[in-house]
Amino acid sequence: MSGRAPDVQVIGAGVCGLTTAICLAEAGLAVTIIAERLPPETTSAAAGAIWGPHLVDLGGPAAGWGTSTLATLRDLAGQPGTGVRMTDGIEARRRPAEPQGWSGQVTGFRRCAPAELPDGFVAGWRYRSPVVTMPVYLRYLLDRFTRGGGDVQRGTVRSLAGDTRAPVVVNCTGAWARDLVPDHDVRPVRGQAVIVANPGVTEFFIGPADEAGDLVYMFPHGDTVLLGGTEQAGDWNLDPDPADTRRILAGCVAVDPRLSGAQVLAVRVGLRPVRPRVRLAAERLGSGRLLVHNYGHGGGGVSLSWGCARDVTGQVLARAGRAG
């Protein structure tokens, strides 16, 4: 940044923090990211990931954020090195169910015939959506930000009012906003995923948890498959749990027997920042500096990231008296 003081300091380097920093920087602002955890240590690195909002309310502006993000991910799927690609797959239910409202935005959507569903599932639908290899994608986002002159610093912010000096601060701290803001509407929902060598899986599968069974999902990423998962509300534990690993493997093998005996390459854990609604709002600190909150995306960080980032950027530019 050539010694220039930042116009904006973004706190957090998950998918929402990185995307927000990119949009602000590409709007001509000098931006610094400060984060205690950098990729691949963030919650985002443990995501599946697919466009399709999960554990997040799509009421109000969130629907538009999702639509905007879907369009951008489709564009990125055509670019090498992003980790984004269009992939077909199935979302299924163990009880009779109807598709979610956003299903009309994905391509190739149709209901599954009974013969297409794994044992134990009675309803489902096929569609095509952006699937994201998160370690590759996060590296792409970080490189895009720094190539444009953005600055990244590892550090801990303990006070939004006292530990930052830029005239604009953007809070993208995810589950840690619970204590930092503080905002007790935020709660962590722990997710554990298992990475295995790919025995030939080419399509995603998502089976949400219900009273009849645990959450199960699989996302192929070339030579590997990411398997999940867990939804453990209020659990802050970031250490892999061997019992969770065994249950995840058993659940995924039941859906696709090809995964039986697949080599386990890694186990990842992240904390989904669940909130009744995403908090994207601006306020003035006592010093007159602008604080913009952008957190509470639940399991929809990837799905809402670009739309939220553009909204934040628009608010910052408008309040700074600059054209967007």
ABEGO torsion letter per residue (X at the ends): XGGBBBABBBBEABAAAAAAAAAAAAAGBBBBBBBABBOAABAAAABOBBBGBBGBBABEAAAAAAAAAAAAAAAAAABBGAGBBBBBEBBBBABBBBBBAAAAABBGBBBBBAAABBBGBABBBBBBBBBBBAAAAAAAAAAAAAAAGBBBBBBBBABAAAABABABBBBBAEAAAAAAOBBAABBBBBBBBBBBBBAGBABBBBBBBBAAEBBBBBBBBEABBBBOBBBBBGBABABBBAAAAAAAAAAAAAABAAABGBBBABBBBBBBBBBABBBBBBBBBAAGBBBBBBBGAEAAAAAAAAAAAAAAAAAAAAAAGBBX
